[in-house]
Amino acid sequence: MPHVISFINLKGGVAKTTTAVQLADTLAFMKRKRVLVLDLDPQTNATLALIGEERWEQADERGQTLAHLFLDLLGGTRSFSPERAIVRGASNLNTIPADMIDQLPEDVQYGRVDVLPSSIRLIDVQDRMQDIAARTNYSLSPMAVVQKYVGPLFGRYDYVLIDCPPNLGFITQNGLEVSDHYLIPTIPDRMSTYGIPQIAGKIDELRRDRNLRIRCLGVVVTKFQSNSSQHKQGLARLPGDLKAAFAYTNEDTPPILQTVMPQTNASAEATVFEREVKNYPVKYGTGLVGGQAAYKYGLDLAAEVQALLGDEE
């Protein structure tokens, strides 16, 4: 069974998408896992980082994005096909042409990232999601669309990573509905951690109301600046803040991952698909940050996530 993880924070700009994309790359190309990325965020940043603008435009024009899945249900059309919509062999670290992937023998061990693209059309969908129940004669909850139409494909993968929008609406709830865990990437400052109690409370409510299995895997500190007194103070304050945020939920206080992701130029440049990169270290930075090469933080994060999931090698 795959490990299904949603990435969520109510504050934008906290490296939520950057963290999800780097984890996908790390698991695929350094750990030889098969990874599916679901981009539920209308900003489409994960999609563009993994397949580039040209392939995204092709998917959008063909009606093969997650937005079109919801639009089909709202409009009574049938253009979206999960099989056709998955973009195989994503990431500029991939070396296997997409048309050759299906020709490889089943016993060949290799890692890859596949993507179900997002679309800015999700902005229009968000305000109409409540209509899905009526449009389907109340046979389908607006929270269970991804589960019904995309969930059956998850078994092909070792990991499914879901980039959620920065809100707790129906689109996000579709991601939470199918997830085993969720990760909260956050900068260690007041503005970025402010929404954690709302996240914990809403997901606890959904878990009870919808009988979900989802639990918080942990909090990932991102964009950390070691020379910032505000960040150091925020990092010291975070355990107490988390304890308070989860005090009235039905789960234990989640861990703060030991891997603290620093702010680097390389991590920002890594989201540019069109940039030519030779390998993982080059993509995520070979310069020293905090005493080690920048790319090694991604390796540490992946190893820690695997350990928390019991997927140690």
N, C-alpha and C positions, 0 to 999 in steps of 0.2 A: 504493500500500500504506500502511496506517496505521502510525503509530508507537505501539508498545505498551510501556507503562512501568509497572512495579510499584513501589509505595512500601512500604518495609520498614524497620523497626527493632525490635529485640527488647525495647526499653524503651518502656513506655507514657508518654503525657504529653509527647511530644517534638514535637507539632504535625504528626505524620505525616498524619493525616486532614485537618487544617486546610490544610496545604500542598497536598495533592492536590485538595481542593475549590476552593481559590483558583486553582490552575493551570487547572482545568477551566473555571471562570468566565472567567478571563482569556483563554484560548485561544478560547472560544466567543464572548464578547460584546465583546471588544476586538480579537481577531484574526480573527473570522468563520470559525472552524473548527468542524467537527462533532466532538463529543467524546462518547465513551461511558465512563461510570464504572462499573466492576465493584466492588461492595462485598463483599469476602470476609471482612470483620472481623465477628465475632458481636456486637460492641458497636453495630453499625448506625449509627455516628455520621455517616458520609458520606451514607448514605441519608436520615437525618433532616434533615441540613443541606440536602439538595438537593430533597427532595419533601415534607418535613414528616410529622408523626405520622399524620395522617388518611389520606393516600395510602399510607403504609407499611402501616398496619393493613389497608387494603383489599387490598393485594398479598399480605400474609401470610395473610389469610383465604381468598383465592382460590387459595392454593398456588403463587403466582408470585413466589418469591424464590429466590436461589441455594441456600439451604438445601434447598428442595424438590426441586431438581435432584438433589442427592445422596440425599435421602430416597427419591425414586423408585427409584433404583438399588438402594438398600439394602432397600427393601420390595417391589420388584416392581410398583410402581404407575406410572401414566403421567399424572400431573396437570400436570407442569411443561411449559410451552411457551416457548422463548426469545423467540419473536415476541410473545407475549402478555405476557411478563414485563417486557420493556423498557418503562420509564416514559418517555415522550417529552415533551420540553419541560420539563425539570426546572429548578430554581433559581428563586429569587424575582426574578432579573433577567430572566427570560424574559417576553416580551410577546406571544408568539403562542399563542393557546389550543391545547391539545393536539389538539382535534378538527379544527383547521384545518391542522395541519402537513402531513398527507398530501395536502391539496388544493392546496398551493403548487406552481407549475410547477417542473420540474426545474432550470431555468436560473437560478432565483432564488438569489442568494448571500446567505446569512444563517448566523449561527452559532447553535448550540444545544447543550445538554447533555442527553443521555439517561442513564438509570440502570438498571442491573440491581440490584435491592435485595438487601440482606442480611436476616438474621433472627437473633434470639437462639437459634433452633433449631439454628444451626450449632454451638453449644456441645455439644449432644448428638451431632451428626454427627461431630465431630472424633475422638472416641474409637472410632468404628466404621468409619472410612474404609478400613482395611485389608481389611474384608469385601467391598468392592466387587468385587475381582478374582474371588473365589469366587462371588459372586452373579451375575456376568456370565459364568460359565464360563471365566474367565481370558481373556476377549476384550478387556477394558478395564482398564488400569492405574488405580489410584486417583489417580494424579497427572495423568491425561490427560482427566478428565471435562469440564472447561471447554473444553479444546481441541476435543474432539469435538462437543459440543452447542452451544457459544456461539461458538467461534472462526470458524465460517463466516459469522457476521454482521459480523465486524470490518471487512470491506471497505467497508462503508457510511460509515465514519468516517475522519477525518484523524488522530485520536488516540484511543487506548484507555488509560485510566488505571485502575490496579488498586490498591485499598486492601487491603493484606494484613494479617492479624492479627499480633500481636507474638510470633510463634514461627516455627519452621521445619518445622512439621508438614505433613501432606498437603494441607490447605486452602491454605496458603501456596504449596506446591509446584505446585498447579494454576495459580496466578497466574504463577509463574516459568516454568512450562512454555510458556506462550504469549507471553512477553514478549521483546522485543528488548533492553530495557534495564531496569535498576532504579536507583532513586534512594534514597539513605539520608538522610532528614531527621534532624537531631540537634541537641540543645542542646550547646553546647561545654563539657561537664563530664564527669567520669570515669564517672558512672553511665550517662549516655546513650550514650557511645561505647564502653562496655565490650564490647558484643556485636558490634561491627563485625568483629573477626577470625572469629567463628563464622559470621557471614553470608557473608563472603568465602570461607571454606573450604567451607561447605556448598554454596554456589552453584557453586563451582568443581568440586566432586565431582559435582553434578547435571549440570553442563554436559558433563562427560566421560562419565558413565554413560548419560545420556539423549540425548547428541549435540545439545545445545541451543545456540542462537546468542546467548543472553543475555550482556550485558556491563554493568558498572557505569557508568552515565552520569555519576555524581558524587555528592558529598555536599553537602547543603544545610544550612547552619547556620540554626537556628530559635530563636525566643524569645530572641534575643540582647539582653543588657542592657549597654549601653555603660558603665554606672557600676559594673559588677561586675568586680572584679579576677579572680575565678575564671573568668569567661567569657573575659576577655582572655587569661589564661594558657592556658586550654583551646584557644582559637583559634590561639594561637601553637604549641601542642603538636600540633595536629591533623595537619599534614603528615607529621611523623615517625611518628605513630601509624598513619596510613593506609599509609605505606610499609611498615611492619612487618606490618600486617594482610594486605596483598596480596603480600608477598614470596614466598610459596610457592604462589601461584596461577598460572594460565596467562594472566593478563592484567596489563596495566600498572597502576600505581597510578592510581586515578581522580582527576579534578580536584576540588578544593573550589570550588564555585561562588562567583563573586565577589559575587553578591547575597547579603547576609546579612540574613535576615528578622528584624526586631526584634520584641520582645514589645510588643504594643499591645492596648488594650481593644477597639479596632475589630475586630481579627482574631478575637477571642473572640466578639464579638457577631455577626460575620458568619456564624457557624454556626447561628444561630437563623433557621430558615426563615420563621417566622410574622412576623418583623420586616419592616415595610414599608420598602422602599428605593426611591429614585427612579432611581438609576444606580450604575454601578460605583464611582466615587469615594466616593459617600456610603456604600456598603456596606462598603468596606474602609478608609475613614478619610481625611479631608482635613486632619487636624491634622498639624503638622510633627513628624517624628521623624528625628533625625540629619541635619537640614538639608533634608529633602524631605517632601512629603506622604506619609502612610503608604501610600496605595493604589499609589503609584508603585513600591514594592518588588515588588508582584505583577507589574507590567508588566515590570520589569527581569528578574525570574525567568523569565517566559515567553519573553522575547527571548533570554535566555541558553540556555535549554533548546532553543529552536528553532535557535540557532546551533550548538550541540553536535550536533544531529541533521541539520544541513545543510538546515534548513527556513527559512532566512532570507528575508524578504520584501523 
